[in-house]
Amino acid sequence: MMDRPNVVVIVADTFRRDHLGAYGNGRIRTPHLDEFARSSVVFDNHVLSSFPTMPARADILTGTFSYTHMGWEPLPRHLMTLPEVLSSAGYLTMGIVDTPFFVRNGFGYDRGFDDFVWVRGQGDDTRPHERSDARSTWTSEEDRLVARTMTEAERWLERHYDERFFLYVDTWDPHEPWDAPDYYTAKYREGYAGEQIQYPCYGKYEEAGCTKDDVDLAHAGYCGEVTMVDFWIGRLLAKLDALGLRENTLVFFTSDHGFYFGEHDYFGKAEWIHEPEASVTEDSMVPEWLTESWLLTVERSPLYKELTNIPLMVRGPGLEPGRREAMTTAPDLAPTIMELAELGGLPSTMTGESFREVLAGTREEHQQFVVSSWPLYLAEGEITTAVDSKPRKVANYMPITVSTRDRSLILGGPNDEPELYDLADDPGEAYLSPRRKALEGWGSLREKSA
């Protein structure tokens, strides 16, 4: 066994935790990740910090709470990244992604990787000037983006399995458009005949003109992609075993956020507002089928558990499989990996906290609460302070959710009342907790934090 373990991090975008058998779903088929869970430490209270896609990646790669200091933007140059630290420590660092925003427009999320592969095709259907013709050339399941990404990772492992490595694999599936082969979707819709809703309406679905059946059809397509993603991640995990890497490799599986399929009356992960006077340009990123019914401008929606509670499973040498109730969040991943690799002190820019002792089973608690937020920092507006007392310019409200293991506080739009939930009695966040009970609970939490 190597002195330091290899590290593999697998991120699947928009993968709802409650769609995994390992988290209690008995209907959706995820046999490979469920098998992985049986040999892993499974976290029941892993909650996102920064939302959505790229702020969440910044959390993972930099160990920072990115919503407090940046938005959906290029990675700030002063931040030390996990692959930079590992590369300096002698690891061969490799990134293989099909999520399209890592390097597009100079975002620089490949910083620190010794090598980096962007598997083109995701999102290009909405960017004609960047079209890779990926979907127009599909002839089989192997042509799908998750299949190509995991296959690329397998081939890289075949070439480098005898070196000390950090492999980061990031697939945009099961993000929309939901277009897995029909035999996957048919598992989740009786009488399925190939019809598809590839994109959500992003908002209150009834107000958008969608029916419950539209949402159910889209959900079947999503579930089909979940099962397809599970299959191809299973291929990658099997390759690790075939190469004899199980005994000296840490493997993390997680996601960035979830998705609404009718819960709280939403369809999507953000809210779009109908603007009758708006117009859509020819190069718009809005999918064509949406523009036929209404014209849209993006807004921001509350962060309920369907978005905030995400999967985290960790398998590695010396880790006893089991469940953990401790609260963790994405900025904690980089510090944890560094400590497991015995790399010494954290870079000064990393503000997450290692949960190595929780993994080892020697500590039961970690974060007392987790703040999940859209980016707080904007270049416009008056200087104010929020969450961490750091001065910043905030031009508009930003939805925030504060979660503990027992309660959640949801701050939505500027005209929305705060929502307080007792998760023991109301895990689906459907009924507001009595105000006095909730305030008493949060008051005691504040006193403990002081």
Secondary structure, 3 states (H helix, E strand, C coil): CCCCCEEEEEEECCCCHHHCHHHCCCCCCCHHHHHHHHCCEEEEEEECCECCHHHHHHHHHHCCCHHHCCCCCCCCCCCCCHHHHHHHCCCEEEEEECCCCCCHHHCCCCCCCCEEEECCCCCHHHCHHHCCCCHHHCCCHHHCHHHHHHHHHHHHHHHHCCCCEEEEEEECCCCCCCCCCHHHHHHHCCCCCCCCCCCCCCEECCCCCCCHHHHHHHHHHHHHHHHHHHHHHHHHHHHHHHCCCHHHEEEEEECCCCCEECHHHEEECCCEEECCCCCCCCCCCCCHHHHCCCCEEECCCCCCHHHHECCEEEECCCCCCEEEEEEEEHHHHHHHHHHHCCCCCCCCCCCCCCCHHHHHCCCCCCECCEEEECCCCCCCCEEEEECCCEEEEECCCCCEEEECCCEEEEECCCCCCCEEEECCCCCCCCCCCCHHHHHHHHHHHHHHHC
